[in-house]
């Protein structure tokens, strides 16, 4: 009798693990980072590409009529796709550039692991005051050989309220 109950418990646990394992893999990658399993972005959003030859993008700040930049506390950068087979460390610096071309460092973030996409936020610290631009710069602290591939796709930079 005791052996039969133990066998039933084992069977129940195995069934539970099988169900859990199959349900956890159903579209999780697509929901978390917006990419298909082959690394392609599934939406029609415009992507901006950074690499070692073109390490920066400049995106003008767009606000809706009647909104103030003071209402926004964070800059959100969504890294949609990363091609970095040698896993060079990648850091991104976020700067605000005013209309008068004054550049202000807001912060930085890094990918971990170095080929893992995701959403990242950096505090505006109240330094974004007028219309201008956000500059996103890819920094690779390691030496990247000319034959190494490092390419990052990011979606349009957004502002978030606090």
Residue pairs with C-beta under 8 A, 6 or more apart in sequence:
29 35
29 36
29 37
30 36
30 37
30 42
32 118
33 80
33 117
33 118
34 41
34 42
34 43
34 78
34 80
34 155
35 41
35 42
35 80
35 81
35 117
36 42
39 81
39 83
40 81
41 47
41 80
41 81
41 153
45 80
45 155
45 156
46 155
46 156
47 80
47 81
47 153
47 154
47 155
48 57
48 59
48 153
48 154
48 155
48 156
49 151
49 152
49 153
49 154
50 56
50 57
50 136
50 137
50 138
50 151
50 152
50 154
51 138
51 150
51 151
51 152
52 138
52 140
52 144
52 148
52 150
55 137
55 138
55 139
56 135
56 136
56 137
56 138
57 135
57 136
57 154
58 97
58 133
58 134
58 135
59 133
59 134
59 135
59 136
59 156
59 157
60 131
60 132
60 133
61 69
61 128
61 131
61 132
61 133
61 134
61 159
63 69
63 131
69 124
69 128
69 129
69 130
69 131
69 159
70 126
70 129
71 161
72 124
72 128
72 159
72 160
72 161
72 162
73 123
73 124
73 160
73 161
73 162
74 121
74 122
74 123
74 124
74 159
74 160
74 161
74 162
75 94
75 106
75 121
75 122
75 123
75 124
75 128
75 134
75 157
75 158
75 159
75 160
76 119
76 120
76 121
76 157
76 158
76 159
76 160
77 92
77 94
77 109
77 119
77 120
77 121
77 122
77 136
77 154
77 157
78 117
78 118
78 119
78 120
78 154
78 155
78 158
79 92
79 111
79 117
79 118
79 119
79 120
79 152
79 153
79 154
80 117
80 153
80 154
80 155
81 117
81 152
81 153
82 90
82 111
82 114
82 115
82 116
82 117
82 151
82 152
82 153
83 115
83 149
83 150
83 151
83 152
84 90
84 114
84 115
84 149
84 150
84 151
84 152
85 115
85 148
85 149
86 148
86 149
87 113
87 114
87 115
88 114
88 140
88 142
88 144
88 148
88 150
89 110
89 114
89 140
89 141
89 142
90 110
90 111
90 114
90 138
90 139
90 140
90 150
90 152
91 108
91 109
91 110
91 138
91 139
91 140
91 141
92 108
92 109
92 110
92 120
92 136
92 137
92 138
92 139
93 105
93 107
93 108
93 136
93 137
93 139
94 105
94 106
94 107
94 108
94 109
94 122
94 134
94 135
94 136
95 103
95 104
95 105
95 106
95 134
95 135
95 137
96 103
96 104
96 106
96 124
96 127
96 128
96 132
96 133
96 134
96 135
97 103
97 104
97 132
97 133
97 134
97 135
98 104
98 129
98 130
98 132
99 130
99 131
99 132
103 135
104 127
106 122
106 123
106 124
106 125
106 127
106 128
107 122
107 123
107 125
108 122
108 139
109 120
109 122
111 117
111 118
121 160
124 159
128 159
134 157
136 154
136 157
138 150
138 152
140 150
144 150
